[in-house]
């Protein structure tokens, strides 16, 4: 349907804990189409619904050309100790920071037909699953940063031309 504008850090919708999708209707189908269209742009690994202004539990992903979506995703398992991983966010343009992420993750949810969807993997996929489920819990990756790294990141946000 459409590539949607990405909401930027500071927009209250990014701090919103997203509601579960209770009914698959035309609005949810349109949302999924927009999420997929929006994540297909170059350089995008994932887009959460609240990043396009919709406070519902859904996200799309685009990892190595594998494009998909999950409705009502729940991060059900992570493995390994969190490791610093270079991470950025479409809602925080131009910033890139080492963020602690587990090296393996699993998300479970449903598709547009109500069928169970399980996505699991390591590396960039694991990072994206954690990043997108954080968004749906009202968290931006900056909240995972600690100490001097967090101070630097927040200063960079304040000094950015988009904030």
PERA-V267525 format. One record per pair of residues at least 24 apart in sequence whose ideal C-beta (glycine too) atoms are under 6 Angstrom apart, sorted by the first residue. I is the first residue (numbers start at 1). J is the second residue. D is the distance in whole Angstrom. If there is no record, write none. Layout:
I/J/D + I/J/D
This chain:
1/30/6 + 1/33/5 + 1/34/5 + 2/34/6 + 3/37/5 + 3/38/5 + 4/34/5 + 4/38/5 + 4/52/4 + 6/51/5 + 6/90/5 + 6/91/6 + 7/51/6 + 7/53/6 + 8/91/6 + 8/162/6 + 9/91/5 + 9/92/5 + 9/140/6 + 13/50/5 + 13/53/6 + 13/55/6 + 14/50/6 + 14/91/6 + 14/140/6 + 15/138/5 + 16/50/6 + 16/55/5 + 16/138/5 + 17/137/6 + 17/138/5 + 18/50/6 + 18/55/5 + 18/56/6 + 18/57/5 + 18/136/4 + 19/56/6 + 20/57/5 + 20/72/5 + 21/56/5 + 21/71/5 + 21/72/6 + 24/112/6 + 29/112/6 + 32/69/5 + 35/60/4 + 35/69/6 + 36/60/5 + 45/128/5 + 46/128/4 + 46/132/4 + 48/132/5 + 48/135/3 + 48/136/6 + 50/135/6 + 51/91/6 + 57/136/5 + 59/132/4 + 61/128/5 + 63/124/6 + 63/125/5 + 70/107/6 + 70/109/4 + 70/117/5 + 71/109/5 + 71/110/5 + 72/109/5 + 72/110/6 + 73/107/5 + 73/109/4 + 73/133/6 + 74/108/6 + 75/107/6 + 75/133/4 + 76/106/5 + 76/108/5 + 77/106/4 + 78/102/4 + 78/105/5 + 79/104/4 + 80/104/6 + 85/127/6 + 87/141/5 + 89/141/5 + 93/162/6 + 95/156/5 + 97/145/6 + 97/149/6 + 97/153/5 + 99/141/5 + 99/144/5 + 101/127/5 + 101/130/5 + 105/129/4 + 105/130/5
